[in-house]
Structures are given as C-alpha cells and as structure tokens.
Amino acid sequence: MPMIEKRAAQRYRVFKGGTITFESSGIACTVRNMSEGGAAIEFDSPVILPQSFTLSIARDNFVRNCRTVWRNDRRIGLAFVR
C-alpha cells in the first residue's frame, strides 16, 4: 500500500551539516531533506531532544525554531514553528 503524502510543501533532498541547539547545548546533525515547512535530520547516534529547539545551517545563514513531528532511531522529522 503506498504511503499517503501529508506534507503541504514540496520536499528537496539535501545533504548539509546542521546544528540543533537548545538551552546551552548544541548537537551536530545532517539535514537530509527540507521543505518550506520542515526538514528531516539525522544524527550519528540516537539523541533525546526537548519539545522545541533551533536548527541552524551555518553555511546558508539558516536558523529556524522547530518541533519534532516524528522520529525513528537516529532520524527525526521536524516542523518549522512560525
């Protein structure tokens, strides 16, 4: 059975280094895909994230507040909070 696409915006595959920051800590991640409304990120090992955090991609001067939408093992889908 095909998966039903629930995203409102087109996703684009990317491979960029990013940083998740919350409180006073930062965790390196790899951004695997992005859309206007969110992204999928991957970590080297499983991590525990708070309800909301910030995703930064330094080389793009990109900073967005986010919340987790789904997760499996080392991959997390997040939504950008407006």
C-alpha positions in Angstrom: 0.0 0.0 0.0 1.5 3.4 -1.0 2.3 5.9 1.8 0.0 8.9 1.8 1.8 12.1 1.4 0.8 14.5 4.2 3.2 17.3 3.5 1.8 20.6 2.3 5.1 21.7 0.7 7.5 20.0 -1.8 10.5 18.3 -0.2 14.0 18.7 -1.5 16.8 16.3 -0.9 19.8 17.9 0.6 23.0 16.8 2.5 24.0 19.7 4.7 25.7 19.9 8.1 23.4 21.5 10.7 23.3 22.1 14.4 20.4 21.6 16.8 20.6 23.9 19.8 18.5 24.1 23.0 19.3 25.5 26.4 23.1 25.7 26.3 23.9 22.7 24.2 24.4 22.1 20.5 24.3 18.7 18.7 25.7 18.3 15.2 23.3 16.7 12.7 22.9 16.1 8.9 20.0 17.7 7.2 18.7 15.1 4.7 15.7 16.9 3.2 13.9 20.2 3.6 10.7 21.9 2.6 9.2 25.3 3.4 7.6 23.8 6.5 10.1 21.4 7.9 13.1 19.1 7.5 14.3 15.6 8.2 17.6 15.4 10.1 19.9 12.6 11.1 22.3 12.1 14.0 25.3 9.9 14.4 23.7 8.2 17.4 20.2 8.3 19.0 19.5 11.6 20.8 16.9 12.9 23.1 15.5 16.3 22.2 13.3 18.7 24.0 9.8 19.6 22.6 11.2 22.7 20.8 14.7 23.6 19.7 16.5 25.5 17.0 18.0 24.2 13.7 20.9 26.2 12.2 22.7 25.6 8.9 25.7 27.9 9.2 26.7 27.9 5.5 23.2 29.0 4.5 22.7 31.5 7.3 19.6 29.5 8.1 18.1 29.5 11.6 14.6 28.2 12.4 12.7 27.3 15.6 11.4 23.7 15.3 9.4 21.0 17.0 9.6 17.2 16.5 6.9 15.7 14.3 8.2 12.1 14.0 11.3 10.1 14.8 12.8 6.7 14.3 16.2 5.7 15.7 18.6 8.4 14.5 16.3 10.2 12.1 13.9 13.0 13.1 11.3 14.8 11.2 10.7 18.4 12.3 8.3 21.2 11.6 9.4 24.8 11.5 7.5 26.9 14.0 6.3 30.2 12.7 
